[in-house]
Amino acid sequence: MTKRSLDSSNEISPPRSYGDGRDVIRGSTQTTLRDQGSNGGGSVSEGSHGSGDLKRPRSFMATLACETCRIKKTRCDEDRPRCGLCKALDLPCNYPEARITKKDQSMSVAINAIRRLEAKIEDLSKALQAPPPTPIPQTLEQFSPHSVNSQSFSSATPGRASTLLVHDAHETINDIEDSSPGINDEGHPVAPNYSGSGRLEQKPISFSQHRVMRWPAIMQVLPRGLLAACENLNRDYVVDLEVHRPPLPFTTSSFPKDAGEQWLSKLPLSLIKGLVNAYFAVFNRITPVLDKFHFFSSTLGTAMENDFGYDVESCLVLNVLALGCLAVRAYEEGNYPLPTCSSAQPAGTGNSNQYFHRPDWYEVIAENPPGLRFFNEARKRTGFLLCDNELPNCQFYMLSGVYYAQIVRAIDSWTMVNRAALCCLTLLKRNKFINCDDWEADMKSRVFWNILMYETILIQELNLPLSGLAHYEAEVPIPKFTPFPRPRMEETRLAALDEDDSFFNFHFLAQVANRIILTRIRHSLYFYSEQEEFPPPVIESELRHQLDQWRSNLPAALQFSDDDDANERPPSPAHVVAQAMLKSRYQVARFHMSRPFLYKAFHAPALTTEHDLHAIRDGLKSGMYWPATTGLCKEMKSAQPLKFGWCCQFFGQVLIFHGVAHSPDPRLRQTLPAGWEGWVRNMMELLEYCAAQSPAIEKDLELLRLL
């Protein structure tokens, strides 16, 4: 269709918009042009081709100009196959592909929403017309996820249908099948995939170890006493128990007891240095949230000058002192000498024949939990800092989350980590591109990855909302641990300390890389389908190759063997924890890689291949005797990280080993590694220790004892 000519002044012109917001409507435009022609003011006679043609209002807007007109910046009449300019200049006329406009995108979204609503209405109509469901068969083959899901949909009512997507807090653990793993690391819900006929093709498998108890095949082999105990148990009983537990005591005991209300300003300098050095020698090496030189040169001095007032520096120092009390307790549990107060000597070095000796201020940690007096003083001051979202506030909330994690208060820890994540998001919004060559930017990167790793562990196990921090994972670089600018005279004196700290920096970076691989495992393998070649062996082999490459590319100082060397004693508690965590993360990744194959072997034994059984055998073997929960690391419970997460792992593992041992498939029973009963007893011991600190773990232990 040919566009109308600019000379057709008798036609009504389309609306024209001006920059100042004035619009010329069609009728007024026509009248104005007619009046100008009658008055002779600036009019152009009909058929004239003078310069007056260029001043006429444009009669149309080109929606898709050709490439020639775009280059020459001229108006294109959009004639096809060649526009007027290209015809006049005898040039080829090429039009670019039409871009999808916002209107088209909105239309596509609306159409898809309508289709989903139509499908839901159709499903509800079928559900209302369906006959009452028959009792669930008790054979293993008929108790497959497909049959359970089909019955759940067929017996649904309009009020019940919504709970299949968003479950009610009062649902019991046996009410519905785990048809959704909840939310992924990006905070988006993961839904099962359906074919055009409505048949479930790939069923998501929950990454949570507590959801193992709701696997249909596991429920088949559980004792009746345990099933009866679960009958009235809420689906998210772990969250419910943790939310409703008594809070920490609010009272603060001064040190010494007769010091009065201003006891913080009267603390001995040796006590402050001892606790601070203990913190940096243990917790900051495992969770590197602070810079030691910046803390001593700036933060600590500001807090002491203000007599521990209501400022963020004082709050940071108080949290460091609280964690320092736990670190001192860890030195005592591991029988290590306390680190020297001299900043020139790396902590944890010295005479290996020395053992732990109680300092003069040892009574400061003699409370339950250790460090509570300092932590409560920090909590008193946070009310005046709630609206601040700077880097020190982010560090303070993260350290609060670490303290809560060490005393096994999962929901309290998540609350603080989530608040730290919001502070970090504010920093990212203001500084989207981070240059890690700058010290402050690199500190933000360190804090980001610490928060993300802690948050992911809690969210994967508990049904809690995410902060959205994972959306920036691809944009925030891995930290370089850029040192804080120091005077030239300090560089030589602190060279040994920097070299010692770099060992732990590499450990942290290696664990960040391992976390990325673990996320890939979750997003690629955690689906179920009744197919012989599912989960895809090719994907499993590639992920296993990436994990092995990660291990082989570790620096020489970080390499570990498959066999434990009990004769070599690490030089400090931080070395014990860091080395144990690195090897444990490797084993945990291999174990989680096998869980989708275990789910298939439980629910579709006829489709289980030799490759599946090999993956299961390797995973069960890797799920035993994790260094982070055995040996010297097990003894230093005050410094043992992620205790709540480990206990959740153990709960699911005990159920898995029990299910494999009682499976009717002899091939699956043969995958059990030797010595698995001893590992179960080892796990039960740690559960018994943590049960005294967590009502949720206490309930898990009560359920497992019914086995």
C-alpha angles and dihedrals in degrees: 000000000000119000117239119260125257089234094066093097093159091071122088112260120229121250116290124205124209128206093247092059098259116137126203110212123212098256096049092046092055092047093049093052091047092049091049091052093051095046094044092228105147092329124152119218119240112274093018117140100191129124091282090081090067092058096055117112111267109257097206144011119236109236096188115016121193121252094255093054090046091054093046091040093229131139112272119210089205093226115166137261087005129009123229096261094050090049091051093048094037092234130146112264117217125176121203121235114276113257122228107256127212088253091057091047092050090049091051091050091049093049092050091048091051090050092051091049091049091051092049092049090050091049091049091049091052091047092053092050095045120104120249113286120259121235114281112263116245099217118107095235093051091045090069122135090252094059093044093050094047091052092047091054095041093051095045123122126203091260093045097046094076092056090064087071102029110025124215118248089232096057113119121234092256097046100093137010118253095259092157131041090216113238133347128231091277092057096249122129116252114221129190119258120245131196123229091268092057094253116142108247104175122018116200116236118217117244090210116105091212089063089064088081088064097054104120093228092049090051088054093063100037117109117258091243092059092046090050090051090052095047096089096027116119117244090241096035091143092062093042093053094046094046094052098044117117114271124244114279112273098209121099123213113210122228116257095022094235094050095100129214093317093057095127093064089051097054113127114252090231090059093050093048092045094053094042093050091047090052094050091044093056121012101030090053091054095038104024100199099137136048109233098211093047090048094053095040098044121001100048094044093050092050094049093045089054091047089241094303131172098292133112093249091060091048091052092050092048091052090049090052091049092052089042089062090056090047091054089050089052090053088053093047091050093040094235126148113253116257117264119258091229110103091207094069121067112247116251096029129109135072108002090205091067119098136194116301121184112245123224091261095049092121089072090076094045096105136089111278100017113242096023093127091059093041092052091050088054091049090053090060100046095082091074092049102047095107095049117100104178127129095268090053090051090051092048094054091046092052089048088054090051092051092050089048092053092053090045101248101141102179093044089050092050091049092055094042090049090052089049089051091055090052089049091050089053090053091048092051090053094042107029097167113054122203106201092196085078114078097224093046091049090051089054089052091050092050091046094056093043091053094044094051094048093045094049093053092053096042094049090059103033130051096241132134121262124233095226093243091128090069087076097048093106093047102047112076123224107264122261094202092238107197121241111257108268135187113268091245090061098053098079095040093054098040093101092051092050091051091051093048092050088067090063092041089060089048091054093048091049090053090050089054090047090052090056091054091048089053090053090052091053096048095043107039109025097097132096130214131162094246130119095230096047128137085040109249090211092061092045091050092049093050091048089051091052091050092050090047089052090054096045092048094056114117116265092254090056099047116118135190129230091241121068117241102216093177095066115079115201114238097241142006090259090058090050093053098039095049092044093049094051095053092040092054089054092052093043090054091053091048094051090048089063099047096085088054090049090053090052093047091051096049105028107028092160090061096046111118132201089256089056092050091048090052090048093049091050092046095050091049091050089049093067133088100002108195092226089066102036140060120007093347089060090053093053095064093158090065098033106119128223095013093163091049092049091050090052089051091051093050092057093041094054089053092048094050090046091050094049092047091052098038116129088222109090091200090060093047090054091061091071109113122230115268097024092134090061091051090052090053089049091053093048090056092057091045089054091053094049093041088074089060102039130045091204093055089045089057091047090052091049090053094046092051087062088067 
